[in-house]
Amino acid sequence: METPKRLVPYSVHLPEDVYLKMKKAATERKASAMVRDAITMMIEGNDVYNSGYRKGVRDSMNIVNQNEGAKSISYAGQTIADSIVSDLEFMLK
């Protein structure tokens, strides 16, 4: 799975009690990531361990893609960031 280049908005309807909890999480800047992670876990059909593992790998890919040093150093025509992300993508298969 490739690191997402852009995020597409999607609307959901929630029971009021869940909505209120999400609203509280939103004040802590956690709501979008929480919903995104839950949907990804359900769609991928993984158990909790595998979902957590895959999320950790995806988070690592994002960190590497944001690292200015890794993006600016190249070897054999490929940036270090691209090389590492390619190796990490292999772990998601």
Secondary structure, 3 states (H helix, E strand, C coil): CCCCCCCCCCCCCCCHHHHHHHHHHHHCCCHHHHHHHHHHHHHHCCCHHHHHHHHHHHHHHHHHHHCHHHHHCEECCEEHHHHHHHHHHHHCC
